[in-house]
Amino acid sequence: MREQRWGSVRVTKDPRYGFLRLKPVPDERWLRGFYESKYYEIIRSGTRGQDLQRLLRGGPAARRERIWFQRTLYADVRSVLEESIPSNGSPRRILDIGCGTGDFLEFMRGYGWRACGLEISSEAVRVARRKGIEVSEQPLKQFLEHRRGRRGSYQAITLFHVLEHLPRPVEVLRMATHLLAPEGILMVQVPNDFNPLQLSVVNGSRRRPWWVVSPDHINYFSFSSLRKLFRKIGLQPLHAQGDFPMELFLLLGKEFNYVGRPEIGRRCHEGRIRFETLIPQDLRRRLYVSLAEMGMGRNCLLFGRKGRRA
């Protein structure tokens, strides 16, 4: 796809790295203000980020969501990181860029990691700091400039659902590698957009791509474009896995159409949690690794190792 248009929204292909992006890219200064003050209001309204909305709401639903993350995504990430980064007896250091409310860092801290985060949303920072998480409320560029003596000091850097929101995702990944120790691991999770199942739904129903969301989703990645991007910036792709292909629900019939229907979306999400909770964890991981090989899954999870000279 070179360029497609849906109403006023246009999506084009980056000629060098191969991922898709909005055209034009929203103004960077305006976006920063949007994320600092407006984004969490939109999440609370229910029109974006249902997972974050559940966590911010608190109560039993938030506790259940955290336990599910801890048993699945967080456990998978920890497993790959600890298999890839030998321990020399001292605590390993991890930086989570765009750490949100700090749940992942709290999880890793519980396993002996020295955990800190970056986050520009004041509301999210307050929540994370109440958990005792060290969080810097500044963009990555400022963090890097103020900590030049600490370049190369993190064995692992993670970005959960960050790159799709950034006007300059390649620049951010390059800056992150400066903070990463030689042979350290960088992990990225992004939506797996324009994947085969999504396109099957679009082709079968003639609806517009519902996952193209302006202005907050600027970039649209796949496993292949993400691997290409990693190699371009000096990271050797290692482990990759997908996750539950939520688009399957849309292919099952109108009664499972969760797009723009929060109540149905909630039931589909509960079905996913039930599935991932009941099957053995090793089977789930092997299944999701196989999905990544086919370019499938709602999200892409990719780990890359930094070379000694990168």
Secondary structure, DSSP 8 states (H G I E B T S, - for coil): --EEEETTEEEEE-TTT--EEESS---HHHHHHIIIIIHHHHHHHTSS-HHHHHHHH-HHHHHHHHHHHHHTHHHHHHHHHHHHS---SS--EEEEET-TTSHHHHHHHTTT-EEEEE---HHHHHHHHHTT-EEE-S-HHHHHHHTGGGTT-EEEEEEES-GGG-S-HHHHHHHHHHHEEEEEEEEEEEEBTT-HHHHHHHHHH----TT--TTT--EEB-HHHHHHHHHHTTEEEEEEE----THHHHHS-GGG--TT-HHHHHHHHHHHHHHHHHS-HHHHHHHHHHHHHTT-SSEEEEEEEE-TT-
